[in-house]
């Protein structure tokens, strides 16, 4: 028994040592041992599988560059140096992060030229939508125009340089003509934030604080910087932002002893993640594709679609406590509730399985908001109750008009785009499905009247389109009613309007920007300041700093410190409005700031101030509109079971009329001993809830019952807005219950008689299904009664006319 246990222990140790990470480079390429790099990195993992085309190319290029290990192909450096680390890493020309956009033209771009070429126009680089959003919240500083990006960038002169099919290029040209403020030709660089000697300007123009807010708080996620190094936020730069695996804790867990394992900020293992073929092994577990958590590293603010997709909802509470009694650990500096996960996530799909290469990397032309860059729709894979996906016209559900797209069937394509063929190439079968804008889905194919989704994680998910499901009676009666019988839903709604049963809603964003400076504020022990992420990115543009793997040690500190609070959080069914595509969509609080600005002397310049847009914008008239925005959104919380009919048609909140129950926000509320008529008795007291002066309704109210819009709804696209009065009247079915029950059980002789009969025979409905069945019988009975009545009336009329004619003819025959 002792020998047996010893054998098991040895086997466990062996497996732990040999399965701890991916295969080692030297195990497959022993000739690499002659590289000076291996003096320190002999235990390092393969960057890609040994037999992959990428690894073979690296090992072919390496010797021609003087490195049999191939390290210099990506990292540069001196492969002949074995002792001096600084010499081996080649000074300023060593690329610690080869994926950085400041150097990847010389690294990733050797093989992936198109992806590197288009990165600077991509939304994840420009972040133009966020910039315009904050400018909007501070008084619509740039109007609807997406004027600024993180960096100065413009479109190519040649339209043919746009990546995509000819149909896609034509489609995007049409959108550019329709929405020129979003599909702009160039971005100017984001203006500088105020310097210490300029803070006096805030008293004349407090809106200048917007650029401090942007640079310190909002812009840290763009690809040109490594970003904030906090739990959940560790990542690389440029290509490495997505294709290098970082754990939430940020520690290296591979076998290279030269990489510190007690210092956060390193890749989990020295491997590339991406396609189905790119295998990454961690502690004996092998995966492929890009994990959702990699995307969530950035997509945890704003619309929060990354964490929502995973079933996480931000909460101000730190409970439940850990097993050792400590608080729930902060992730992305927040704490979370565990909510229902998106159905696609539950099925084993990741973000890249829906979002195409062109949508993520960009197509080489500027698209300055999420809806502008995302080229996919639910119907692209699921179709409609009446049509398969390949029978739909281009533009379906992506109209940017108030009418449904029409046209010839889009069909399928036999080939993917040339620049994506370095990835996984799947059997096209009956053709690759085509997105609403005309590009192929590289991983989704038609097989007869079914669809196969090839996931990057290795699953092949076979699914039936909606038309087939309805034909085979696999959709619930309620689903058939909603999607087929009420055809208006498919004509006007986004699918996720019904199928997103929860959405994070953070009402009221109380932003404080504190510019207190020690030399101007006697009570201040230190000056308030923070890191400027855009300035840090532009520091990389200097050749001296281009190869820096991050921003550690950068002196890009500017005056001002940001803090944020919310008024309240909700997650129940969101309210609705119209998005830029002209369809009914969920809307949730976007940028709803109440701004407080503290001047350099420590004194308030503004307190709880809600800005207004310029006159005439967002149906605001001469005074402008309150710039607290409700944002049209795809929540990424899709569930198979949709929200109920009543949650839309019998809900004030769904219409945009608000949640209700809060007292006025534009009044101070004091809590102390008081008389019954509200007079506060003590003299020494203080306001408990200070007023938000411009806000005469709740944060959740978007429109009043007369259809007057009271806040902005989206600020990127022309069609986004709140419901108008006619639409609210069309949607609302408030009082439907009372329409019947005002006569039940005793207000009508006939109804009273039927009610008593049902009561004594035990037929009164007690469940929802029984009630629905009864209502259905009543409707059918009423309909047949009316049809029967009309038929009898018609027959009687015909009989009477016939009899009248007969008698006239009879009378005419008499002498």
HELIX and SHEET records of a PDB file:
HELIX    1   1 UNK A    2  UNK A   18  1                                  17    
HELIX    2   2 UNK A   25  UNK A   28  1                                   4    
HELIX    3   3 UNK A   30  UNK A   34  5                                   5    
HELIX    4   4 UNK A   38  UNK A   41  1                                   4    
HELIX    5   5 UNK A   53  UNK A   64  1                                  12    
HELIX    6   6 UNK A   71  UNK A   75  1                                   5    
HELIX    7   7 UNK A   85  UNK A   88  1                                   4    
HELIX    8   8 UNK A   91  UNK A   93  5                                   3    
HELIX    9   9 UNK A  108  UNK A  110  5                                   3    
HELIX   10  10 UNK A  113  UNK A  118  1                                   6    
HELIX   11  11 UNK A  119  UNK A  121  5                                   3    
HELIX   12  12 UNK A  123  UNK A  126  1                                   4    
HELIX   13  13 UNK A  128  UNK A  137  1                                  10    
HELIX   14  14 UNK A  159  UNK A  161  5                                   3    
HELIX   15  15 UNK A  166  UNK A  178  1                                  13    
HELIX   16  16 UNK A  196  UNK A  203  5                                   8    
HELIX   17  17 UNK A  206  UNK A  208  5                                   3    
HELIX   18  18 UNK A  209  UNK A  213  1                                   5    
HELIX   19  19 UNK A  214  UNK A  218  3                                   5    
HELIX   20  20 UNK A  240  UNK A  243  1                                   4    
HELIX   21  21 UNK A  292  UNK A  296  1                                   5    
HELIX   22  22 UNK A  305  UNK A  309  1                                   5    
HELIX   23  23 UNK A  343  UNK A  346  1                                   4    
HELIX   24  24 UNK A  351  UNK A  353  5                                   3    
HELIX   25  25 UNK A  357  UNK A  361  1                                   5    
HELIX   26  26 UNK A  370  UNK A  373  1                                   4    
HELIX   27  27 UNK A  379  UNK A  382  1                                   4    
HELIX   28  28 UNK A  389  UNK A  391  5                                   3    
HELIX   29  29 UNK A  418  UNK A  420  5                                   3    
HELIX   30  30 UNK A  466  UNK A  471  1                                   6    
HELIX   31  31 UNK A  477  UNK A  480  1                                   4    
HELIX   32  32 UNK A  481  UNK A  485  3                                   5    
HELIX   33  33 UNK A  488  UNK A  492  1                                   5    
HELIX   34  34 UNK A  495  UNK A  499  1                                   5    
HELIX   35  35 UNK A  533  UNK A  540  1                                   8    
HELIX   36  36 UNK A  617  UNK A  619  5                                   3    
HELIX   37  37 UNK A  621  UNK A  623  5                                   3    
HELIX   38  38 UNK A  646  UNK A  649  1                                   4    
HELIX   39  39 UNK A  652  UNK A  655  1                                   4    
HELIX   40  40 UNK A  725  UNK A  731  1                                   7    
HELIX   41  41 UNK A  736  UNK A  741  1                                   6    
HELIX   42  42 UNK A  749  UNK A  760  1                                  12    
HELIX   43  43 UNK A  768  UNK A  813  1                                  46    
SHEET    1   A 3 UNK A 148  UNK A 149  0                                        
SHEET    2   A 3 UNK A 186  UNK A 189  1                                        
SHEET    3   A 3 UNK A 153  UNK A 154 -1                                        
SHEET    1   B 2 UNK A 280  UNK A 282  0                                        
SHEET    2   B 2 UNK A 285  UNK A 287 -1                                        
SHEET    1   C 2 UNK A 312  UNK A 315  0                                        
SHEET    2   C 2 UNK A 335  UNK A 338 -1                                        
SHEET    1   D 4 UNK A 432  UNK A 434  0                                        
SHEET    2   D 4 UNK A 440  UNK A 447 -1                                        
SHEET    3   D 4 UNK A 450  UNK A 454 -1                                        
SHEET    4   D 4 UNK A 460  UNK A 464 -1                                        
SHEET    1   E 4 UNK A 561  UNK A 570  0                                        
SHEET    2   E 4 UNK A 505  UNK A 514 -1                                        
SHEET    3   E 4 UNK A 593  UNK A 598  1                                        
SHEET    4   E 4 UNK A 604  UNK A 609 -1                                        
SHEET    1   F 2 UNK A 529  UNK A 531  0                                        
SHEET    2   F 2 UNK A 557  UNK A 559 -1                                        
SHEET    1   G 4 UNK A 575  UNK A 578  0                                        
SHEET    2   G 4 UNK A 584  UNK A 589 -1                                        
SHEET    3   G 4 UNK A 629  UNK A 632 -1                                        
SHEET    4   G 4 UNK A 712  UNK A 713  1                                        
SHEET    1   H 2 UNK A 669  UNK A 670  0                                        
SHEET    2   H 2 UNK A 687  UNK A 689 -1                                        
END                                                                             
